[in-house]
Amino acid sequence: MKSRFFLALAVFAALISSSAFAAEENGEASGTMRTDILHGPGYYVTGAGGWSWLSFDSSKNYDNINLDSRDVGVYDFNFDNSWIISGAVGTRLFYDILKDGDDLRGELELAYAKYDLSSITATGREGPSDIFPTDSTPYVDHYGSLSGDVSVVTLLANFWYDLPIEGPVVPYAGGGLGVAWVDYSAAGTGTLAGPTADRVDGSDNETDFAYQLGLGVRAPLGDSVSVDVGYRWRSILMSGNANLNSNNLLIGLSLHF
């Protein structure tokens, strides 16, 4: 699945670059069109989709997840990678003030992703007293019968700087700040035998601070449409000192007004 996605992404990006370059050679992507679409005044709306790799700071714990009381150690929560979708509305900032330096964009972006729980592992050296003779015995507890996921909605105010260079493709970089709504759950039964219940379970939702850094390239596809291929590193600062970090690769289309 991942290899097919990357292959499709590479082919798509190559087609976009070659078609944009050919359009410029034929006069269809002239400097005027580049100025109007990528560096001119006006608004744009963008719809994008792609793939997201989640990295959960599992040395910390979710709030309201009931951990197995016997296991005094580090809990490692792992989640499957998933798709991500986003929509944004933006505009050129300070166009009438910066004049020749009109390369700053501001936008409001709404994104959604959902990651399924793939594994829970507990490791430590203070083993459960009903199983291990001393509290210095190392142990690893793998949990099965898993269920759970993490759903994330983010609303970010982004600022992107378009490099003022000539050519069919315009690179950009920047970042954003905002808020995230996180809904999570986790449940599983451990493999260590003993009279005490060996289970992790719980769920909760919370609102947290979020930010991202990103870069990418944009290219015109016509008089009012452009394509955006970009990377985003996103971090959500959850309660309980836990972080949800993700690497996101997105392809989007923008309609300019």
Secondary structure, 3 states (H helix, E strand, C coil): CHHHHHHHHHHHHHHHHHHHHHHHHCCCCCHHHHHHHHCCCCEEEEEEEEEEEEEECCCCCCCCEECCCCCEEEEEEEECCEEEEEEEEEEECCHHHHHHHCCEEEEEEEEEEEEEEEEEEEEEEECCCCCCCCCCCCEEEEEEEEEEEEEEEEEEEEEEEECCCCCCCEEEEEEEEEEEEEEEEEEEEECCCCCCCCEEEEEEEEEEEEEEEEEEEEEECCCCEEEEEEEEEEEEECHHHCEEEEEEEEEEEEEEC
